[in-house]
């Protein structure tokens, strides 16, 4: 998962680098680096963990966006 997130970050940065300020690009890096943290991902995907319900909400939201043609 960490590798996929890093790849997504790099692709997004390539798409927007000519349109955003360095500060905005750093924000993108910060967000992706936060969400690709191994400890966070371990807690998120642990069915007994406190973050497990959040994973369900994220997936539901993404599915809804796909169904609505927004993603």
Secondary structure, 3 states (H helix, E strand, C coil): CHHHHHHHHHHHHHHHCCCCCHHHHHHHHHHHHHHCCHHHHHHHCCCCCCCHHHHHHHHHHHHHHHHCCCC
